[in-house]
Amino acid sequence: QVQLVESGGGLVQAGGSLRLSCEASGSIFSFNVMGWFRQAPGKQRELVATILSGGAANYVDSVKGRFTISRDNAKNTVYLQMNSLKPEDTAVYYCNAILRGTAYWGKGTLVTVSS
């Protein structure tokens, strides 16, 4: 059973930074894709960033240049470094992993950006 546990959310002022972590049970090396999604109040969950097992990363346009996704296979952890945060980044952020065609989700961590 794959378990994903997010941490690092909190309250930050606009322009500030946060780093989210997602620790996975077991080796993340076997996960085909890992990523971060977010869901703002009253909105649908949206993809923020993904990283492949080989390290290639992709981002939604709204966070390009501000967010960086990375993975540490030795620590079974995926990170999302978020800089220059904006109020519109306020959301619950969810970690996602895909293993052999099955998607797994964490419970989420809340990020609130004040103006």
C-alpha positions in Angstrom: 0.0 0.0 0.0 1.5 3.3 -1.1 1.1 6.2 1.4 2.0 9.8 0.7 2.3 12.3 3.5 2.6 16.0 2.7 4.1 18.7 4.9 5.3 22.3 4.8 2.1 24.2 4.2 1.3 27.3 6.1 0.5 31.0 6.0 2.9 33.3 4.1 2.7 36.8 2.8 2.7 37.6 -0.9 6.2 37.4 -2.3 7.3 34.9 0.3 8.4 31.3 -0.1 7.4 27.8 1.1 8.8 24.4 0.5 6.4 21.5 0.5 7.5 17.9 1.0 5.9 14.7 0.1 7.3 11.6 1.8 6.3 8.3 0.3 6.2 4.9 1.8 8.6 2.7 0.0 11.0 3.7 -2.7 9.9 6.4 -5.0 12.3 5.3 -7.6 9.7 2.9 -8.9 7.0 5.6 -9.3 6.6 6.5 -13.0 5.4 10.0 -12.3 5.1 12.1 -9.1 3.5 15.5 -8.9 1.7 18.2 -7.1 -1.8 19.3 -7.6 -3.8 22.0 -5.9 -7.4 22.8 -5.2 -8.5 26.3 -4.3 -11.9 26.9 -2.6 -14.7 26.5 -5.0 -12.4 25.4 -7.8 -11.5 22.1 -9.4 -8.2 20.4 -8.5 -5.5 21.4 -11.0 -2.1 20.0 -11.9 0.8 22.2 -10.7 3.9 20.2 -11.5 5.1 16.8 -12.4 8.5 15.0 -12.3 9.3 11.8 -14.1 11.5 9.0 -12.6 14.3 10.3 -14.8 14.0 13.8 -13.4 12.3 15.6 -16.3 9.8 18.2 -14.9 6.8 20.1 -16.2 4.8 23.0 -14.8 1.5 24.7 -15.3 2.1 28.1 -17.0 0.9 30.0 -13.9 3.8 28.7 -11.8 6.6 28.6 -14.3 9.7 30.5 -13.1 8.4 30.5 -9.5 8.0 26.9 -8.5 10.5 24.1 -8.7 9.7 20.4 -8.3 12.5 18.0 -7.3 12.9 14.5 -5.9 15.3 12.9 -3.5 15.2 9.2 -4.2 17.4 8.4 -1.2 14.8 10.0 1.1 11.7 8.8 -0.8 10.6 12.5 -0.9 9.4 14.9 -3.5 9.6 18.6 -2.9 7.9 21.7 -4.3 9.8 24.9 -3.8 7.4 27.8 -4.1 8.9 31.3 -4.5 7.3 34.7 -5.2 4.0 33.4 -3.9 0.8 35.1 -4.9 -2.6 35.2 -3.2 -4.0 33.1 -6.1 -1.6 30.3 -5.1 -3.8 29.8 -2.0 -5.0 26.2 -2.1 -4.7 22.8 -0.6 -1.7 21.1 -2.2 -1.8 17.4 -2.9 1.0 15.0 -3.7 0.3 12.5 -6.4 2.2 9.4 -7.5 1.5 7.0 -10.3 2.7 3.4 -10.1 1.9 0.9 -12.7 -1.1 2.8 -13.9 -2.6 3.4 -10.4 -2.8 6.9 -8.9 -2.1 7.6 -5.3 -2.9 10.7 -3.3 -1.8 12.3 -0.1 -4.3 14.1 2.2 -3.1 17.5 1.3 -1.4 20.5 3.0 -2.9 24.0 3.1 -1.1 26.9 1.7 -2.5 30.4 2.4 -0.9 33.5 0.8 -2.0 36.8 2.3 -1.9 40.0 0.3 
